[in-house]
Amino acid sequence: MTINKYLQQISPEDLAYVKRYHHEIQPFRVLPSSTLEFDGQFNGGGETIFTEINLNEDHTIDDMFCTCGAGSLCVHLAAMMYDMVERDTIRLSELENK
């Protein structure tokens, strides 16, 4: 499944929460990656949370992980996906390979 499809499956209420969370954690940015392995770091409450999303060549999600322990698609991974869509990170990553 692609990042856009994951975000489309989130309820409107949950997506609104993800957008608010993304706004609150600024500055936050997922950097382009020539290997299609993307990392995120969230600081707050005295704890650092690390996330990772790995994509296949067809931009489907191969693996994703978050240290928050919530399991599945937590707010950290969703905020990371939202950031990647907003900043067009995948396309920028492809341009780095050229």
Order of alpha helices (4+ residues) and beta strands (2+ residues): alpha-alpha-beta-beta-beta-alpha-alpha
